[in-house]
């Protein structure tokens, strides 16, 4: 990023994609440090979907709050850009994201069960929308608690209607539906989710590929690295994320205030 004009870089990306980026960031997982031990192969003639889901769910991450720094790279429209991010979340309450380039803050996002807000530091603008409006515009017809589960890297099986289970020892794939979305979980031999796809009826998609799973204290397993692809029917971009540190259950602050003289855009 050395020598790049921040205004020129920032303005190459349409505003709708910055909102998409905020939403895609919710699919990122977190991790800290312990190797996962393989389990026995799945018995194809006995393993049922509910049994597999129960084993996967037992390893999912659970914490009241998270606070982490991350290194990210976005590929969009044939270009690639790097930045640092700070991500905080409080269960059932709020998700907070701060993005910086070369040490300068360029954007900040705050999501609650009711509201989506984004501050554009470069263009001195901000967005404030009801969450249901964001869902309608960007094909994300899922609830806030489901978004938080995506942020934690543990896409929940809650409310998922399982359509099919495919066993390929030692891996497995679960196909199902979540509201109007098609969902696909690809599960490795350690009962951890390697890949997760979320597709709406209009073809909009989030696809996450997880790697470097490690144990976060006694809270469960997370991917230290994640590659995410987002498509909205108009734009497509890829986000790579590597988490650099992580604290849990520390009740982080979520500072967010819109500066004077910033223009509201929708």
N, C-alpha and C positions, 0 to 999 in steps of 0.2 A: 504493500500500500504506500510505500515511500514515494513522495512527490505527487501524489494524487490530490486533486482539488476536491475537497469534501462536497461542495455544492454540486459540482459536475457529476461526481459519482452518485450522489444521493438522488439527483434528478433523472438518472437513467432508468430508475425503477419506478413504474407507475404506482400511484398511491394504493390501489387495490392490492398490489403485491406486498406492500408493507403490512397491511392488515393480514394477508395470508401468512406472511412470515411470523407475525405475532401468534397466529393460531397454530402454525406448524411447530413453533417452539414448544408448544404444549405436548408434543409427542416425544420429547427428549427424555431419556432415562438418566439415572444417577448411579454412582457406585463408589465403593471404597474397597476393601482389600482382603480377599481370601479366595483360594481356588475352589471351584466346584468339583466334587467327586462324582464320576459317572455312576449311574444306577444300572440295574440289569436291563436287558432289552425288553421292549414291550411285548407281551404275549398277544399276538394278533387275534387269536381265537377267543380270548377272554376279556381283553381290555375294552371297556365301554367308554363312551364320551364323558359321562358324568364322573367316572373314576379318574380319567385323565385330567379333567378340569379340576377335580379336587386336589390332585397331586400338584398341579401347576399353581393353583391358588395358595397352597400352603407355603410356597416359596416367595410369594409376592411381597413387595416392600410395603411397609405400613409405618407411618410416622405422622405426628401432629403438625410438623412444619419442616421445611427444608431451606437451606441457604447455600448457594453454590456459585463458583465462578467457572466459566467455560470458554474455550476457544472454538470459534465457529468459522466456517467458510461457506459462502453462498455462491452457487453457479446459476447464472440467469442470463438469458439472451446472448449466449456465447461468451460471456464474461464471468470472471471469478473474483470475489471480494472476501477479504478476511476481516474479522472484528472480534472483540471480546464481549462477553455477556455476563451479567449477574442475574441469577434466577432465584426468586424466593416464592414460597407458597405456604399458606396456612390452611389447614384442612377445612373444607366446607365454607371458606370465608373469602379468600383472595389469592390471586396469582399476580406476581410483580416481576417485570423483566426490564433490564437496563442494558442498552447496547452502546459500546464505545469504539471509536476508530482512532488510532494513534493517540490514545489517552483522552480524547474528547468525546463527551457524550453526544450521540446523534439522535437517540430516541429512547422513549420510556413507555411501557405498557402496564396498565393496571386493569385486571378483570375481576369482577365480583359476580355472584350469582345473577345480578340484575343488569350490570353495566360493563361495557367495553370502552376503555379510554386509551388514547395514544398521543404522546407529545412528540412533535417533529421539531427538534432543536435547530436544524439547519435552515428550514424554511419558515420557522416561527409560526407554526400552525399546530392545531390539535384536533383530534377526533373524539367525539363522545356519542356513543350509540347504545341503545338497549341491546342486551345480549341476544334477544330473540330476533332483532332486526339484522344483526351480524349473521346469525344462523341462516336467515332467509336469503341474504345476499350471497353468502359464500358456501351454501350447501352443507352447513355444519349443524344439522338438526339434532344435536345431542345436548344433554344437560350439563350444568357446571361441574357436578361431581364426576361425570364421565371425562370431562376435559382434564380435571385434576389427576385422574387415574392415568390418562395419557401422558401428562407431564412427568409423573412418577415412573414412567416406563413399564407400567403394569396395566395394560388395557384389560378392563374387567370383563368377566363373563356374565355379569349381572344383566338380566333382561335380554340376553342373547338367546335366540331360538336356533338350536343346532340342527343343521340340515344333513350333514354328512361327516363321517370320520374316516380318514384314510391312514392306514398303518403301513409304514415302510421302515421296518426295524433298522436302527433303533430310534427313528424319528416318527413324527405323526403330524397330520394336518387336520385342523378342524374348520369346517365351513358352516356359516350360519348367517343370521340376519339380526341387526340391531335397529329397531324402528324401521326406517326406510333404507338403511344401509346394508350392503353386503359386507360381511367381515370374514377374514381368513387369518387363522393363527397357524404358523409353522413352528412346531415345538421340537427342540433337540432332545438328545438322549438324557440330559440332566433335568428334564421337565421345566425348561426355561424357554421363553418365546424368542426365537431367532428372528422371525419376520412377522409383520402385522400389516394387513391391508384393510382400508376402509373406503368403500366406493358407494357413491350415491346414485340415484336413478338417472341423473344428468351426466354421469361419467366423471364427475369430480372425484379426486382420489388423494388419499394420504397413504404412503407406503413407507414403512420404517424397517430398517435392517439393523439388528443389534449385534454387538460384539464386545469382548472383554468383560464378561459378566463377573462380578465380584460381590462379596457379602458386605453389607453396610451394618456393622455392629451386629445387633440381634434383630434388625428391622427387616431383613430379607435381601434378596439378590437384585442387582441392577446392572445395566450395561454401561460401562465407562465410555464407550464410543458408540455413536449412532449415525447412520446415514439415512436421510429422510428425503423422499421425493414428494412434491406437491404439484397437483394439476388442478386448474379450475375451469378448463375448457377454453381459456384464452391464453394464459401464461403457464409456464412450467419452470420449476427451479428445483435444485438439489441443495440440501443443507447437510453439512458434515459437522458433528459436534463432538468435542473431547472435553470432558469435565476435569478440571484441575484440582478442585478440592470440594469438600462437602461437610456441612454441619446439619444435624437434625435435632428437632425438638428444642430449638433455642428461641422460639417466638420472635422472629426477626421483624424489624421495623419495615414499613412499606411506604417510604416517603413519596408523595405524589401531589404536586400542586402546579396548576397551569399559570405560567407567567403572564403578567399584564401585557397587553397589546399583541397577544398571539391571536391569529384569526382561526375561527372555528370552520372546519370544512367537513362535508359529508359526501 
